Amino acid sequence: MEGFELSGIFSAQTGHPFNVRGTVDSQRTGISAWAYQVGDPFGPPTGSGCSPVLNGPGSGLAYFTNTCAFTNPPFGSPSNNQRNQWIGPGFWDWDVTLAKRMTITERVKAELRFEGYNIFNHPHFLNPGNDINAHGNLLGSGLFGVITNTYVQPDGTTSARQVQVALKILF
């Protein structure tokens, strides 16, 4: 087992904060107020006309299961939610490298590397409201409380597992 090297990086982070937006300017500021919380957004649906948010094909991942837990604040009143009160899903990632160093001749050496990024293929979900029109955190939207996107790297690749092989010749 001479010449082998195994290395890796583990990264874990909490989610990013976000706000739940209402649809009414209840304080006459020119922008819609933050939503008013009246129930448990992670509990079962409460009240008449509430149905659970389902994780169906093509619909995204439900973050809030009780969409009736929010309403527009009473006119003239601020929201009972604070700025950035809600935290989106966290993320963890394992990157692994296996390398084998070999001597071909006295002056020529080689290194064969196998590199894997996000090796366990854990998705990096974004917050609700990161859809193209930011409807995922807007009351009354069909996408309210639903996560529809995953993180995309600056080079256009996704956060899905990536594997690469490299051979380096040293002389």
Long-range contacts (C-beta under 8 A, 24 or more apart in sequence): 3-100, 3-101, 3-102, 4-98, 4-99, 4-100, 4-101, 5-97, 5-98, 5-99, 5-100, 5-101, 6-96, 6-97, 6-98, 6-99, 7-96, 7-97, 7-99, 8-94, 8-95, 8-96, 8-97, 9-93, 9-94, 9-95, 10-92, 10-93, 10-94, 11-91, 11-92, 11-93, 11-95, 12-90, 12-91, 12-92, 12-93, 13-90, 13-91, 13-92, 14-87, 14-90, 15-87, 15-88, 15-89, 15-90, 15-91, 15-127, 16-87, 16-88, 16-127, 17-84, 17-85, 17-86, 17-87, 17-88, 18-84, 18-86, 18-87, 18-88, 18-127, 18-128, 18-129, 18-137, 19-81, 19-83, 19-84, 19-85, 19-86, 19-137, 20-70, 20-81, 20-86, 20-137, 20-139, 21-129, 21-137, 21-138, 21-139, 22-70, 22-71, 22-72, 22-73, 22-79, 22-139, 23-72, 23-138, 23-139, 23-140, 24-72, 24-73, 24-75, 26-72, 26-73, 26-74, 26-75, 26-76, 26-77, 26-78, 27-73, 27-76, 27-77, 27-78, 33-72, 33-73, 33-78, 33-79, 34-73, 34-79, 34-81, 34-83, 35-70, 35-71, 35-72, 35-73, 35-79, 35-81, 35-139, 36-70, 36-71, 36-72, 36-73, 36-74, 36-77, 36-79, 36-80, 36-81, 37-69, 37-70, 37-79, 37-80, 37-81, 38-68, 38-69, 38-70, 38-71, 39-66, 39-68, 39-69, 39-70, 40-66, 40-69, 41-65, 41-66, 41-67, 41-69, 41-70, 41-145, 42-66, 43-69, 53-145, 53-146, 59-146, 60-136, 60-143, 60-146, 60-147, 60-148, 61-125, 61-146, 61-147, 61-148, 62-145, 62-146, 62-147, 63-88, 63-89, 63-127, 63-128, 63-145, 63-146, 63-147, 64-128, 64-144, 64-145, 65-145, 67-144, 67-145, 70-139, 71-139, 72-139, 88-125, 88-126, 88-127, 88-128, 88-147, 89-125, 89-127, 89-147, 91-122, 91-124, 91-125, 91-151, 92-122, 93-117, 93-118, 93-122, 93-124, 93-159, 94-118, 94-119, 94-120, 95-119, 107-171, 108-169, 108-170, 108-171, 109-169, 109-170, 109-171, 110-167, 110-168, 110-169, 110-170, 111-167, 111-168, 111-170, 112-165, 112-166, 112-167, 113-165, 113-166, 113-167, 113-168, 114-163, 114-164, 114-165, 115-163, 115-164, 115-165, 115-166, 116-161, 116-162, 116-163, 117-161, 117-162, 117-163, 118-159, 118-160, 118-161, 118-162, 119-161, 120-161, 121-160, 121-161, 123-150, 123-159, 123-160, 124-150, 124-151, 124-159, 125-149, 125-150, 125-151, 126-150, 126-151
